[in-house]
Amino acid sequence: MSVEGAAIGAFAWLVQPLFDTLFSAGSMEGVTWVALTVGGLFAIRATAGFLQRVLMVGVGLKVITQIQTRLVQHFLTLDMSFFQSNAPGALIERVRGDTAALQSLSSSVLVSLGRDSVTLISLLVVMLWTDWQWTLFALVGLPVLILPLLAVQAFIRRTAIAARAAAARLSTRLDELFHGVQTIKLNRLEGHEATRFRDEIRHFLRPSIKAQIGVAANPAMIDIIAAAGFVAVLYFGGQDIIAGDKTVGEFMSFFTALGLLFEPLRRLSSIAGQVQAAGASLERIYAVFETKPTILPPAAPRPLTPGDITFEDVHFAYGDAPVLHGLSFTAKAGETTALVGASGAGKTTVFAALTRLFDPQSGVIRIGDVAVGEADITALRDTIAVVGQETALFDETIAANIRMGDLNAPDAAVLDAARNASVLEFTEGLPQGVETAVGPRGSNLSGGQRQRVAIARAMLKSAPILLLDEPTSALDAQSEKLVGAALDRLAKGRTTLVIAHRLATIRAAHKIVVLEAGRVIEEGTHDALLAKGGAYARLYEMQISGQT
């Protein structure tokens, strides 16, 4: 950068001997060496410019990709409450959009800042060497710009922050639109969603255009001052030449330096606006890094041993919405305990609290004689396998999705899990078998097939505790039969907690716990609860009779 910037100053300095010594003498003597010197300067400048751009762009890309990696790593350490209050589209915009804004800072802004600063200094040296009074006349208007430039910088920062927030909302809208495209088509909402997206685009355009107006205002103000400087130098410098106080070569050298001076000055003023815009992205990135997880591992974790799962007077609320009110029950080790109750009774929250996706406000949850808050989080989650009603498959092969239960499992173990979960029944008809890609969110598979892949993943994990959250609720009769058989094999010998709305599927459970408003109102076996004639019996009778 220094070499590239200094070459411009050297060129302006060479103009004086070119005019005074060579041209005024009317001879070609010495022109050759001046021409070679000027050519050499521009060759050096080109080489230096190429090298520094390659270096800076390379370093900039490495820094940005490291920031993106650290952002994702930090996101994965945060609690589920963070992801409940931040839409996926907004988080994607933090990782991609905000860091992309920083890339211009690292690749172009820093390049221009280093190069143009040196250029500016070298040209000022030439101007001051030629005539310090002319330099004052040329730059007398710059102090006038200080307050307007500061006001423009503040304007750019405000509008850039608004533009980044609007970009996050835009990404969120796109994320929801593409995830819900089937619902949009089935309900003929294409026009409605296109209108909503157009409105978000407008909200994004307004602050973005305002920010660019502020960025464009910086060099425009520099041009106004440049015009005033040129006029002043022409007027006062012309007088000195006519009076014989200065030579034509000195004037041309000064005028060349002045002409070259305002271009780096314009770029530097534009950089100020870009820095303000990048600062808005930096604030959003720093805000993520400053967000810390609240569910932390204990200082001295206790080892987990298999045993009963016990909830003791557990209270929990999502924000201001209480869910569990003094929940207490025990799930015996090696047995199946079913949780039933109306929607909102707190069944899914039981699973979230047991796996420490959320921590209760009060009460204790134990596995054996160890509270889950006293155990290492990694060890706790290694102890538990979960199969939910909405299967989370990744855009990988079937085998890769199963292997997520145990990344170090050999191929033979993956195939065994696939066989026991009845996955091989449908993969044998696929051209690539278990190496077939499942598509985004498992879109290439049916609901029953996705569930069997999830069960195979849980089998491969081979955890002593199994949590089943309505795993057959959305399946047809044939798929439910296959998945149910796979679940029976999976639950064998494990401590199993199962959430079920279809009460006929949990008749064989060792114990059924009936929840209402976050409390246990009944518990017992299927037959004992029917004989009691309470809430469970009424729920069962309504389902049998087809009522809701």
Buried (B, 14 or more C-beta within 10 A) or exposed (E): BBBBBBBBBBBBBBBBBBBBBBBEEEEEEEEEEBEEBBEEBEEBBEEBBEEBBEEBBEEBEEBBEEBBEEBEEBBEEBBEBBEEEBBEBBBBBBBBBBBEBBBBBBBBBBBBBBBBBBBBBBBBBBBBBBBEEBBEBBBEBBEEBEEEBEEBBEBBBBBBBBBBBBBBBBBBBBBBBEBEEEEBEEEEBEEEBEEBBEEBEEBBEBBBEBBBBBBEBBBEBBEEBBEBBBEBBEEBBEEBEEEEEBBEBBBBBBBBBBBBBBBBBBBBBBBBBBBBBBBBBBBBBEEBEEBEBEBEBEEEBBEBEEBBBBBBEBBBBEEEEBBBBBBEBBBBBBBBBBBBBEEBBBBBBBBBBBBBBBBBEEBBBBBBEBBBBBBBBEBBBBBBBBBBBBBEBEBBBBBBBBBBBBEEBEEEBBBBBBBBBBBBEBBEEEEEBBEBBBEEBBEBBEBBBBBBBBBBBBBBBBBBBBBBBBBBBBBEEEBBBBBEBBBEEBBEEBBBBBBBBEBEBBEEBBBBBBBBBBBBBBBBBBEEBBEEEBBBBEBBEEBEEEEE
